[in-house]
Amino acid sequence: MSTSRSGGWHSFPALVLAVLVGCGSSAGSGSPDTQSPDAAGAGADGSSPMPGSSEAGPDGGVADGGRGGAEAGSGATLSAMYPGDVGIGNDPRVVWWEGFDEGSLSAFAARYDQVDNQAGMALLADIPPKSIGTKSLSLTTSGSGANATDFYKSFSAGYDEWFVRWYAKYQTGSVTWHHTGVWFGGYDPALRWPDPQAGLKPSGNDRISYAIEPVFGTPGAMRFDTYDYWMNMHSWMAMPSGSTAYYGNAVVNQNAFLVDEGTWVCLEMHVKLNTDPSSDKGSVLEIWKNDAPVVSYTDSGPDGYWIRDKFCTPAADGTECTAYPAAFNTVLDLQARTTTSLKLNYFWPQNYITTAGVTGTVQFGDMVVATTRVGCIQ
């Protein structure tokens, strides 16, 4: 069995290189985000893609189809079916996978629609536990220099359900992480560059985004949480007004959801969009850390309550929830769309820091986007 694991898009050709439109400040902090400068001069609507972009297909670095002895219809996680992720990219349920095993950054970048600040990227021999790959990717960015180091992929077909698994290792030390994690979601129509529209609430027929990144705590001791935008999100303001009223919502708020700086962490997020355009019916949001469940939301619960832009359940023990106790009598309304033409169609890992004088590095490894549970590497 070959151990080739270079990433690739399972079903569709790569699209055009385009620009970054950044986003704002620390989630849950009560301070507004600001749109990052557009290096290529495009407007906030993404109407001017980066000059010199070109159509680029996959680089041919897809695994050889080794199935690990499991049938495609098995109920096992993909990681159990493909030990070391060998052959995982050929499974028909895999939308995209990234092993970072290319010989150069240029080969890696050729498969994405946007790669911003390639000078801040490096392929490293440090890989996650149990991985049989050869490389991970580090993203370094500075609040005093290039604020954003990221890569973005658009999938024009779109999906109603994704499981996104990745490994991350955050630099140890006094780094004030801002937006450093994995974002994914959808635009209608699909865009070949990110357009987060920081501060604005989606309408249900335009965009959705989901993210896990360091949100709460102090440098060196931060906690992960979500930073999600959808049509029923809540504002950090008591009386929402203006164009800075909505920033990503936190729905975990658990002290145990630690970043664990200096250690490889396996994260997976499951999003299923509502099947009924008029309600939250069928919607799901689930998170695992190192294969242990963190939260699981469906259209029937669990019950909780809102504190501004934070949703709190009985499992939420962060002070952002416990300092404001209330009755657990509200279901998290995950209705993300009013039309089924809005689908999941982009993947956007990033390291975005705005604090002057602060430089931080995060590593990513063994990333998979699939339509079934992936699980950590076996």
C-alpha positions in Angstrom: 0.0 0.0 0.0 1.4 3.4 -0.9 1.7 6.0 1.8 1.3 8.9 -0.6 -1.2 11.3 1.1 -0.8 14.6 -0.7 -4.1 16.5 -0.5 -6.7 16.9 -3.2 -10.3 17.7 -4.0 -12.1 14.4 -4.5 -14.8 15.5 -7.0 -14.3 18.9 -8.6 -11.6 21.0 -10.3 -9.8 23.8 -8.4 -11.0 27.3 -9.0 -9.3 30.7 -9.3 -6.9 32.4 -7.0 -8.5 35.5 -5.4 -8.3 38.0 -2.5 -8.7 37.9 1.2 -11.3 39.9 3.0 -10.5 39.7 6.6 -12.5 39.9 9.8 -12.5 41.3 13.2 -11.6 41.2 16.9 -11.7 38.6 19.6 -14.9 36.7 19.8 -17.0 37.2 22.9 -15.0 40.1 24.1 -17.7 42.7 23.5 -15.4 44.7 21.2 -16.2 45.1 17.5 -14.4 43.4 14.7 -12.9 45.5 11.9 -12.6 44.5 8.3 -8.9 43.8 7.4 -7.3 45.7 4.6 -7.8 44.2 1.1 -4.3 43.7 -0.3 -5.6 43.4 -3.8 -7.9 46.4 -3.6 -11.2 44.4 -4.0 -14.4 45.8 -2.5 -16.1 44.1 0.5 -18.4 42.3 -2.0 -15.5 40.4 -3.4 -16.1 41.9 -6.9 -12.4 42.3 -7.9 -10.5 39.0 -7.7 -6.7 39.1 -7.4 -5.0 40.0 -10.7 -2.9 37.3 -12.3 -5.1 34.4 -11.0 -5.3 31.3 -13.1 -7.4 28.1 -13.3 -5.5 25.3 -11.6 -6.5 21.7 -11.1 -5.4 19.2 -8.4 -1.7 18.4 -8.5 -2.4 14.7 -8.8 -1.3 14.0 -5.2 -4.2 11.8 -4.3 -3.7 8.6 -2.4 -3.6 5.3 -4.2 -7.1 4.2 -3.1 -6.0 1.8 -0.4 -9.2 1.1 1.6 -7.7 -0.4 4.7 -9.9 -3.5 4.3 -13.2 -1.7 4.9 -16.1 -1.3 2.6 -17.2 2.2 1.6 -20.7 1.6 3.2 -19.3 0.7 6.6 -20.6 2.5 9.6 -17.1 3.0 11.0 -15.4 6.3 11.0 -13.2 7.1 8.0 -10.1 7.2 10.2 -10.8 3.6 11.4 -11.2 2.5 7.7 -8.0 4.2 6.6 -5.3 3.8 9.2 -2.8 6.7 9.0 -5.3 8.3 6.6 -3.8 6.2 3.8 -6.2 6.2 0.9 -8.8 8.4 2.7 -8.7 10.9 -0.2 -10.2 8.4 -2.5 -13.3 7.6 -0.4 -16.4 8.9 -2.2 -17.5 10.6 1.0 -14.4 12.8 1.2 -14.9 16.2 -0.3 -11.4 17.5 0.3 -8.3 16.4 2.2 -5.0 18.0 2.9 -1.9 16.0 4.0 0.7 18.7 3.3 3.0 16.2 1.7 3.9 18.3 -1.3 7.5 18.9 -1.9 7.0 22.7 -2.1 4.7 25.5 -0.9 4.0 26.3 -4.6 2.6 22.8 -5.2 0.4 23.2 -2.1 -0.7 26.7 -3.1 -1.6 25.6 -6.6 -4.7 23.7 -5.4 -6.3 26.6 -3.5 -8.3 29.6 -4.7 -6.4 31.9 -2.4 -3.2 31.7 -0.5 -2.4 34.8 1.5 1.1 35.6 2.8 2.9 32.6 1.5 6.0 34.1 3.0 4.5 33.3 6.4 4.1 29.6 5.6 6.5 26.7 6.0 6.2 22.9 5.5 7.6 21.2 8.6 8.6 17.6 9.5 6.6 17.9 12.8 3.4 15.8 12.3 0.5 14.7 14.4 0.6 11.5 16.4 -0.2 8.3 14.4 0.1 10.2 11.1 2.2 8.5 8.5 2.5 11.7 6.6 5.7 13.7 6.1 4.7 17.3 6.7 2.5 19.8 8.5 2.0 23.4 7.5 2.9 26.3 9.8 1.2 29.7 9.5 3.0 32.7 11.0 1.5 36.1 11.2 2.2 39.4 13.0 -0.1 42.1 14.4 2.6 44.6 13.2 3.0 43.1 9.7 0.9 40.9 7.5 -2.1 40.4 9.7 -3.4 37.3 7.8 -1.8 34.1 6.7 -4.4 31.7 5.3 -5.6 29.5 2.5 -9.1 29.2 1.0 -10.9 26.7 -1.1 -14.3 27.0 -2.8 -16.5 24.1 -3.8 -19.1 25.2 -6.4 -21.4 22.2 -6.0 -22.1 22.8 -2.3 -23.2 20.4 0.4 -25.9 20.2 3.1 -23.7 18.4 5.6 -20.0 18.4 6.5 -17.7 16.8 9.0 -14.5 18.8 9.1 -11.5 17.2 11.0 -8.1 18.8 11.4 -5.1 18.7 13.7 -3.7 22.0 15.1 -0.7 22.9 17.3 -0.5 26.4 18.7 2.7 28.1 19.6 3.4 28.2 23.4 3.9 31.6 25.0 2.2 34.9 25.4 0.3 35.0 22.1 -3.0 36.9 21.9 -4.8 34.7 19.4 -7.4 36.5 17.4 -8.9 34.5 14.5 -6.5 31.5 14.4 -8.3 28.3 13.5 -10.5 26.7 10.9 -13.5 28.4 9.3 -15.9 26.8 6.8 -19.4 27.6 5.5 -21.2 28.8 2.5 -22.0 31.6 0.2 -24.9 31.8 -2.3 -23.7 32.0 -4.9 -20.3 30.3 -4.2 -17.3 32.7 -4.0 -13.7 32.0 -4.9 -12.5 34.3 -2.1 -13.7 34.9 1.5 -16.2 37.6 2.2 -17.0 37.3 6.0 -18.8 40.7 6.3 -17.7 41.1 9.9 -20.3 42.8 12.1 -23.3 41.9 9.9 -25.9 39.3 10.6 -26.6 36.9 7.6 -30.1 37.0 6.2 -30.6 33.3 5.6 -30.1 33.3 1.8 -26.6 34.8 1.5 -23.9 33.2 3.8 -23.1 31.1 6.8 -19.9 30.4 8.6 -18.6 28.1 11.3 -15.3 28.2 13.1 -13.4 26.8 16.1 -10.6 29.0 17.4 -9.1 30.3 20.7 -11.7 32.7 22.1 -11.6 32.9 25.9 -8.9 33.2 28.5 -5.5 34.8 28.7 -2.4 34.3 26.5 -0.9 30.8 27.3 -4.2 29.6 28.8 -6.9 30.1 26.2 -10.0 28.1 25.5 -11.5 27.1 22.2 -15.0 28.0 21.3 -17.1 28.5 18.2 -17.2 31.8 16.2 -20.3 31.2 14.1 -22.4 33.4 11.9 -25.9 32.4 10.9 -29.4 34.0 10.4 -30.5 33.3 14.1 -27.2 34.4 15.8 -27.4 36.9 18.6 -25.7 40.2 19.1 -23.1 41.3 21.6 -25.2 44.4 22.0 -28.3 44.6 24.3 -30.0 46.6 21.6 -28.4 45.6 18.2 -27.9 48.5 15.9 -25.5 49.6 13.1 -23.0 47.6 11.1 -21.0 46.3 14.0 -23.7 44.6 16.0 -23.0 40.9 15.2 -19.8 39.0 15.6 -19.3 35.2 15.8 -21.3 33.5 18.5 -19.8 31.1 21.1 -21.9 28.0 21.9 -19.5 25.8 23.9 -18.3 27.9 26.9 -16.6 25.0 28.7 -13.4 25.4 30.7 -12.1 22.0 29.6 -12.1 23.0 25.9 -8.5 24.1 26.2 -6.2 25.0 23.3 -3.3 22.9 24.9 -0.6 25.0 23.4 2.5 23.2 22.2 0.5 19.9 21.7 -1.2 18.5 18.6 -5.0 18.7 19.1 -7.5 16.8 16.9 -10.7 18.8 16.3 -13.8 17.8 14.4 -16.9 19.8 13.7 -20.1 18.4 12.2 -22.7 20.8 10.7 -25.9 19.7 9.1 -28.0 22.5 7.6 -31.7 22.7 8.3 -33.8 20.6 5.8 -36.9 22.8 6.1 -36.2 26.3 4.8 -38.9 27.7 7.2 -37.5 26.3 10.4 -34.5 24.7 12.1 -35.8 21.2 11.4 -32.9 18.7 10.7 -30.1 21.0 11.8 -27.2 19.6 13.7 -24.0 21.1 15.2 -21.5 18.8 17.0 -17.9 19.1 18.1 -15.2 16.6 19.2 -11.8 17.2 20.7 -9.4 14.2 20.5 -12.5 12.1 19.6 -14.2 13.1 22.9 -17.6 14.8 22.5 -17.7 18.4 23.4 -21.2 19.6 22.4 -24.0 18.1 20.4 -26.9 20.4 19.3 -30.0 19.3 17.3 -33.3 20.9 16.6 -34.6 19.4 19.8 -31.9 20.4 22.3 -30.3 20.6 24.7 -32.0 23.5 26.3 -30.0 26.5 27.3 -30.1 30.3 27.5 -28.5 33.3 25.8 -26.1 35.8 27.4 -25.8 38.3 24.6 -23.8 36.4 21.9 -23.1 33.3 24.0 -25.3 30.3 24.3 -25.1 28.5 27.7 -26.3 25.0 28.5 -25.9 23.1 31.9 -22.5 21.9 30.6 -21.3 25.4 30.2 -19.0 26.3 33.2 -17.2 29.3 31.8 -17.6 32.4 33.8 -19.1 34.1 30.7 -22.1 31.9 31.5 -22.0 31.1 35.2 -21.8 34.8 36.1 -25.2 35.3 34.5 -27.4 32.3 35.6 -30.8 31.9 34.0 -33.4 29.2 33.3 -32.4 26.5 30.7 -35.5 26.8 28.6 -34.4 27.7 25.1 -33.3 25.5 22.3 -30.4 26.8 20.2 -32.1 27.8 16.9 -29.7 26.6 14.3 -31.8 27.5 11.3 -29.0 28.6 8.9 -31.0 29.2 5.7 -34.3 30.2 4.2 -33.4 28.5 0.9 -31.7 25.2 0.2 -29.6 26.9 -2.5 -27.4 28.1 0.4 -25.0 25.3 1.0 -21.6 24.5 2.6 -19.1 25.4 -0.1 -15.9 26.8 1.4 -13.0 25.8 3.6 -10.7 28.5 5.1 -7.9 27.7 7.7 -6.3 30.9 8.9 -4.0 32.7 11.3 -5.1 36.3 11.7 -3.6 38.5 14.5 -4.1 42.2 14.9 -2.3 43.0 18.2 0.7 45.2 17.5 4.0 43.6 18.4 2.5 40.1 18.6 3.7 37.3 16.3 2.2 33.8 16.5 2.5 30.5 14.7 0.0 27.7 14.4 0.6 24.4 12.6 -2.1 22.4 10.8 -2.0 18.8 9.8 -4.1 16.0 8.3 -7.2 18.0 7.4 -10.3 16.3 6.0 -13.7 17.6 4.8 -16.2 14.7 4.4 -19.9 13.9 4.4 -19.5 11.3 7.2 -17.8 11.2 10.6 -14.0 11.3 10.1 -12.5 10.8 13.6 -8.9 11.2 14.7 -6.1 9.2 13.0 -6.0 5.5 14.0 
